[in-house]
Amino acid sequence: QVHFVESGGGLVQPGGSLTLSCQASGFFISTYTTRWYRQAPGKERTFVAIMSGSGGYTKIAESMKGRFNISRDNEKNTVILQMNGLKAEDTAVYYCNAANAVNNYWGQGIQVTVSS
C-alpha cells in the first residue's frame, strides 16, 4: 500500500525557518523525481522545488532561491524541504509529489503560515 505523508508544517514568524518532510511507504523515492508545490489561498498550485531520482539534479523556484533547499534521506525514504528566511507570502499549503513514467503520488498537503 502506497503512502506519502507530510509533516513539519505550522505557524512561524517572518524570518523563521521550517522543515517539511514527506515520508514514502510502498515505493522508493530514489526511483522517482520528487517535487514540492504550494498553493496559497485563492491561487493556483505553483512549483517550489524538484529533485531527480538520482539526486544529481535539483532546482528551486526563483522567488525561493537562496532560502529553500530540497534534499532526500534515502534511509528514511523521505524527501525534505528546508525553508529559511520565511516571508508572509510563503504562506500556503505545501504538497510533495513523486512521479515516474508510471506512477504519480501526492502528499496530503500541509499548512505553512508565516505571520507575526
N, CA and C of each residue as an Amber inpcrd file, in Angstrom:
protein
   348
   0.8460000  -1.1870000   0.0000000   0.0000000   0.0000000   0.0000000
   0.8870000   1.2440000   0.0000000   0.5460000   2.1960000  -0.8420000
   1.3560000   3.3900000  -1.0210000   0.8530000   4.5120000  -0.1200000
   1.8100000   5.1450000   0.5570000   1.5110000   6.3370000   1.3370000
   2.6280000   7.3370000   1.1170000   2.2580000   8.6010000   1.1840000
   3.2370000   9.6830000   1.0220000   2.7740000  10.7580000   1.9930000
   3.3540000  10.7630000   3.1840000   2.7950000  11.5170000   4.3040000
   3.6850000  12.6920000   4.6810000   3.0740000  13.8600000   4.6980000
   3.8010000  15.0940000   5.0040000   3.7410000  15.4220000   6.4880000
   4.8040000  16.1160000   6.9370000   4.8290000  16.5980000   8.3120000
   5.7160000  17.8280000   8.3910000   5.6020000  18.5530000   9.4910000
   6.5110000  19.6540000   9.7520000   5.9590000  21.0500000   9.5430000
   4.7440000  21.1570000   9.0900000   4.1840000  22.4840000   8.8700000
   3.8050000  23.1620000  10.1700000   3.2710000  24.3740000  10.0390000
   2.8230000  25.0840000  11.2220000   2.9200000  26.5750000  11.0570000
   2.9080000  27.2580000  12.1950000   2.9670000  28.7120000  12.2380000
   4.3830000  29.1460000  12.6060000   4.8970000  30.1080000  11.8540000
   6.2460000  30.6080000  12.1130000   6.2520000  32.1100000  11.8770000
   7.0980000  32.8150000  12.6040000   7.2110000  34.2580000  12.4170000
   8.0310000  34.5850000  11.1800000   7.8160000  35.7380000  10.5880000
   8.6520000  36.1490000   9.4440000  10.1260000  36.0840000   9.7960000
  10.9030000  35.5570000   8.8620000  12.3330000  35.3730000   9.0920000
  12.6800000  34.0310000   9.6950000  11.6900000  33.2900000  10.1010000
  11.9190000  31.9930000  10.7340000  12.1300000  30.8730000   9.7290000
  12.2740000  29.6740000  10.2780000  12.5530000  28.5010000   9.4570000
  11.5860000  27.3660000   9.7970000  11.3340000  26.5550000   8.7910000
  10.5710000  25.3180000   8.9670000  11.1760000  24.2510000   8.0750000
  11.0430000  23.0110000   8.5070000  11.4620000  21.8830000   7.6860000
  10.2590000  20.9910000   7.4420000   9.9200000  20.8390000   6.1790000
   8.8420000  19.9370000   5.7930000   9.4370000  18.5950000   5.3680000
   8.7740000  17.5240000   5.7730000   9.2000000  16.1900000   5.3840000
   8.0470000  15.4670000   4.7230000   8.3660000  14.5880000   3.8330000
   7.3640000  13.7660000   3.1640000   7.9110000  12.3520000   3.0990000
   7.3420000  11.4750000   3.9200000   7.8460000  10.1190000   4.0250000
   7.0200000   9.1760000   3.1750000   7.7280000   8.3850000   2.3600000
   7.0610000   7.4580000   1.4580000   7.0550000   6.0470000   2.0360000
   6.0000000   5.3340000   1.7480000   5.9480000   3.8990000   2.0230000
   5.2550000   3.2280000   0.8500000   5.7160000   2.0450000   0.5370000
   5.1590000   1.3200000  -0.5980000   5.8760000   1.5910000  -1.9110000
   6.8190000   2.5160000  -1.8840000   7.6630000   2.7740000  -3.0490000
   8.9390000   3.4610000  -2.5710000   9.9620000   3.4880000  -3.4250000
  11.2450000   4.0690000  -3.0630000  11.4010000   5.4160000  -3.7860000
  11.5750000   6.4680000  -3.0060000  11.6500000   7.8000000  -3.6080000
  12.9030000   7.9650000  -4.4530000  13.9080000   7.1440000  -4.2270000
  15.1320000   7.2580000  -5.0200000  14.9220000   6.8220000  -6.4650000
  13.7780000   6.2500000  -6.7630000  13.4750000   5.8570000  -8.1370000
  12.4430000   6.7860000  -8.7760000  12.1580000   7.8890000  -8.0880000
  11.1750000   8.8550000  -8.5630000  11.7710000  10.2660000  -8.6160000
  11.2800000  11.0750000  -9.5060000  11.5160000  12.5070000  -9.4410000
  10.5630000  13.0690000  -8.3930000  11.0970000  13.8260000  -7.4470000
  10.2630000  14.3700000  -6.3800000  10.2070000  15.8880000  -6.4850000
   9.0650000  16.4330000  -6.1950000   8.8160000  17.8740000  -6.2950000
   8.0310000  18.3510000  -5.0750000   8.1770000  19.6140000  -4.8060000
   7.3160000  20.3080000  -3.8650000   6.5530000  21.3870000  -4.6310000
   5.3030000  21.5460000  -4.2800000   4.4510000  22.6000000  -4.8040000
   3.8030000  23.3070000  -3.6140000   3.2370000  24.4570000  -3.9040000
   2.4630000  25.1310000  -2.8640000   1.2570000  25.8180000  -3.4870000
   0.2510000  26.0250000  -2.6590000  -0.9680000  26.6730000  -3.1220000
  -1.4230000  27.6530000  -2.0490000  -1.3270000  28.9190000  -2.3950000
  -1.7810000  29.9740000  -1.4940000  -3.2910000  30.1510000  -1.6310000
  -3.9410000  30.7040000  -0.6220000  -5.3990000  30.8740000  -0.6840000
  -5.8290000  31.6490000  -1.9190000  -6.7630000  31.0820000  -2.6640000
  -7.3000000  31.7550000  -3.8410000  -6.3960000  31.7470000  -5.0540000
  -5.2940000  31.0050000  -4.9750000  -4.3440000  30.9810000  -6.0980000
  -4.1250000  29.5560000  -6.5860000  -3.4870000  29.4460000  -7.7430000
  -3.2010000  28.1360000  -8.3100000  -1.9900000  27.5020000  -7.6100000
  -1.9060000  26.1870000  -7.7200000  -0.7570000  25.4770000  -7.1960000
   0.4690000  25.8220000  -8.0440000   1.5830000  26.1320000  -7.3920000
   2.7890000  26.5300000  -8.1070000   3.9800000  25.6850000  -7.6800000
   4.9520000  25.6240000  -8.5550000   6.1560000  24.8360000  -8.3440000
   7.0500000  25.4900000  -7.3100000   7.6590000  24.6480000  -6.4550000
   8.6040000  25.1340000  -5.4520000  10.0010000  24.5630000  -5.6860000
  10.0940000  23.2370000  -5.8180000  11.4190000  22.6160000  -5.9070000
  11.3030000  21.2550000  -6.5590000  12.4330000  20.7940000  -7.1180000
  12.4870000  19.4830000  -7.7590000  13.8190000  18.8140000  -7.4570000
  13.7800000  17.4820000  -7.3260000  14.9960000  16.6920000  -7.2200000
  14.8280000  15.4670000  -8.1080000  15.8420000  15.1640000  -8.9090000
  15.7810000  13.9860000  -9.7580000  15.9000000  12.7240000  -8.9160000
  15.5440000  11.5990000  -9.5290000  15.6270000  10.3330000  -8.8170000
  17.0260000  10.0170000  -8.3280000  18.0160000  10.3510000  -9.1580000
  19.4090000  10.0950000  -8.7720000  19.8780000  11.0460000  -7.6880000
  19.1610000  12.1610000  -7.5390000  19.5860000  13.1860000  -6.6020000
  20.5890000  14.1510000  -7.1930000  20.9750000  13.9160000  -8.4530000
  22.0180000  14.7240000  -9.0560000  21.5490000  16.0580000  -9.5970000
  20.2470000  16.2290000  -9.7120000  19.6910000  17.4850000 -10.2280000
  18.6730000  18.0300000  -9.2440000  18.8420000  19.2750000  -8.8850000
  17.8680000  19.9600000  -8.0600000  17.6440000  21.3580000  -8.6130000
  16.4630000  21.8860000  -8.3480000  16.1510000  23.2470000  -8.7640000
  15.1310000  23.8120000  -7.7940000  15.3190000  25.0830000  -7.4760000
  14.3980000  25.8060000  -6.6060000  13.7760000  26.9330000  -7.4180000
  12.4970000  27.1640000  -7.2170000  11.8310000  28.2650000  -7.8990000
  12.5370000  29.5820000  -7.5910000  12.5490000  30.4760000  -8.5490000
  13.3390000  31.7020000  -8.4780000  13.0610000  32.5140000  -7.2230000
  11.8030000  32.6620000  -6.8490000  11.4560000  33.5090000  -5.7060000
  11.8840000  32.9020000  -4.3730000  12.2660000  31.6570000  -4.3820000
  12.6680000  30.9690000  -3.1680000  14.1460000  30.5690000  -3.1510000
  14.8160000  30.8770000  -4.2430000  16.2240000  30.5140000  -4.3620000
  17.0300000  31.2190000  -3.2800000  17.9290000  30.4770000  -2.6520000
  18.7330000  31.0320000  -1.5760000  18.0780000  30.9240000  -0.2080000
  16.7720000  30.6120000  -0.2060000  16.0650000  30.4680000   1.0760000
  15.5940000  29.0330000   1.3080000  15.2040000  28.3510000   0.2280000
  14.6830000  26.9880000   0.3350000  15.7030000  26.0020000  -0.2180000
  15.6560000  24.7850000   0.3010000  16.5290000  23.7310000  -0.1940000
  15.7810000  22.4050000  -0.1650000  15.9410000  21.6070000  -1.2250000
  15.3280000  20.2860000  -1.2840000  16.4160000  19.2410000  -1.0990000
  16.1130000  18.2340000  -0.3190000  17.0610000  17.1560000  -0.1030000
  16.2900000  15.8630000   0.1290000  17.0400000  14.7940000   0.3630000
  16.4010000  13.4860000   0.4850000  17.1750000  12.6500000   1.4750000
  16.4660000  11.8850000   2.2930000  17.0810000  10.9050000   3.1830000
  16.6310000   9.5320000   2.6930000  17.4930000   8.8670000   1.9600000
  17.1020000   7.5940000   1.3600000  16.8390000   6.5250000   2.4110000
  17.5850000   6.5740000   3.5220000  17.3820000   5.5710000   4.5760000
  15.9900000   5.6740000   5.1780000  15.4940000   6.9080000   5.2830000
  14.1540000   7.1180000   5.8300000  13.1030000   7.2100000   4.7250000
  13.5800000   7.0870000   3.4660000  12.6610000   7.1670000   2.3260000
  11.8280000   8.4510000   2.3870000  12.5200000   9.5490000   2.6320000
  11.8670000  10.8240000   2.9140000  12.4730000  11.9350000   2.0630000
  11.6190000  12.7800000   1.5150000  12.0740000  13.9820000   0.8190000
  11.8060000  15.1760000   1.7390000  12.7470000  16.1270000   1.7270000
  12.7450000  17.2000000   2.7210000  12.7770000  18.5560000   2.0170000
  12.0270000  19.5040000   2.5500000  12.1030000  20.8830000   2.0770000
  12.4760000  21.7510000   3.2750000  13.6890000  22.2740000   3.2420000
  14.1540000  23.1770000   4.2830000  13.8430000  24.6060000   3.8480000
  13.1330000  25.3320000   4.6980000  12.7150000  26.6850000   4.3540000
  13.2560000  27.6520000   5.3930000  14.0570000  28.6030000   4.9190000
  14.6410000  29.6230000   5.7900000  14.1920000  31.0090000   5.3330000
  14.3560000  31.9740000   6.1970000  14.0020000  33.3340000   5.8240000
  12.5640000  33.4640000   5.3500000  11.6600000  32.8170000   6.0420000
  10.2750000  32.7710000   5.5770000   9.6180000  34.1410000   5.6020000
   8.7660000  34.3540000   4.5940000   8.0580000  35.6140000   4.4270000
   6.5530000  35.3480000   4.4680000   5.8150000  36.3950000   4.6810000
   4.3540000  36.2390000   4.7290000   3.8250000  35.6220000   3.4320000
   4.4310000  35.9740000   2.3160000   3.9720000  35.4510000   1.0220000
   4.3040000  33.9760000   0.8120000   5.0390000  33.3780000   1.7380000
   5.2710000  31.9300000   1.6760000   4.1170000  31.1440000   2.3110000
   3.1730000  31.8450000   2.9060000   2.0110000  31.1820000   3.4940000
   1.2350000  30.4420000   2.4160000   1.0470000  29.1460000   2.6240000
   0.3880000  28.3070000   1.6330000   0.2360000  26.8990000   2.1850000
  -0.5090000  26.1020000   1.4610000  -0.4880000  24.6580000   1.6910000
   0.5910000  24.0840000   0.7740000   1.4880000  23.3130000   1.3600000
   2.6080000  22.7390000   0.6180000   2.3360000  21.2540000   0.3540000
   2.6160000  20.8470000  -0.8770000   2.3730000  19.4760000  -1.3190000
   3.6590000  18.8520000  -1.8330000   3.9240000  17.6090000  -1.4640000
   5.0200000  16.8670000  -2.0710000   4.4510000  15.9600000  -3.1580000
   5.3060000  15.6630000  -4.1120000   4.8910000  14.8510000  -5.2550000
   6.0470000  13.9470000  -5.6640000   5.7170000  12.7150000  -6.0020000
   6.7100000  11.7730000  -6.5250000   6.1310000  11.1800000  -7.8010000
   6.9070000  11.2500000  -8.8730000   6.3840000  10.8000000 -10.1610000
   7.4590000  10.0770000 -10.9580000   7.0260000   9.0640000 -11.7000000
   7.8600000   8.4630000 -12.7390000   6.9570000   8.2120000 -13.9460000
   7.3990000   7.4070000 -14.8640000   6.6370000   7.2100000 -16.0930000
   5.3060000   6.5010000 -15.8570000   5.2040000   5.8430000 -14.7020000
   4.0260000   5.0110000 -14.4550000   3.1380000   5.5750000 -13.3520000
   3.7590000   6.0690000 -12.2970000   3.0120000   6.4610000 -11.1090000
   3.1920000   7.9390000 -10.7910000   2.2090000   8.4690000 -10.0890000
   2.2280000   9.8730000  -9.6830000   1.5580000   9.9580000  -8.3160000
   2.3590000  10.2250000  -7.2790000   1.8440000  10.2160000  -5.9190000
   1.9300000  11.6130000  -5.3180000   0.8990000  11.9510000  -4.5480000
   0.8540000  13.2500000  -3.8700000   0.7270000  13.0620000  -2.3660000
   1.3960000  13.9500000  -1.6440000   1.1530000  14.0370000  -0.2170000
  -0.1870000  14.7080000   0.0240000  -0.6080000  14.6960000   1.2730000
  -1.9390000  15.1910000   1.6160000  -1.9900000  16.7260000   1.6960000
  -0.8390000  17.3370000   1.6810000  -0.7870000  18.7970000   1.8320000
  -0.6390000  19.1720000   3.2930000   0.1660000  20.2180000   3.5310000
   0.3850000  20.6590000   4.9030000   0.4480000  22.1850000   4.9340000
  -0.1670000  22.7620000   5.9450000  -0.2640000  24.2080000   6.0230000
   1.0030000  24.8080000   6.6140000   1.4930000  25.8460000   5.9470000
   2.5680000  26.6820000   6.4580000   2.0270000  28.1080000   6.5330000
   2.0670000  28.6780000   7.7130000   1.5930000  30.0440000   7.9160000
   2.7250000  30.8880000   8.4800000   3.0350000  31.9640000   7.7700000
   4.0910000  32.8790000   8.2050000   3.4240000  34.1710000   8.6500000
   3.4780000  34.4270000   9.9490000   2.7720000  35.5880000  10.4920000
   3.3620000  35.9630000  11.8450000   3.3420000  37.2390000  12.1220000
   3.7810000  37.7070000  13.4350000   2.5970000  37.8150000  14.3860000
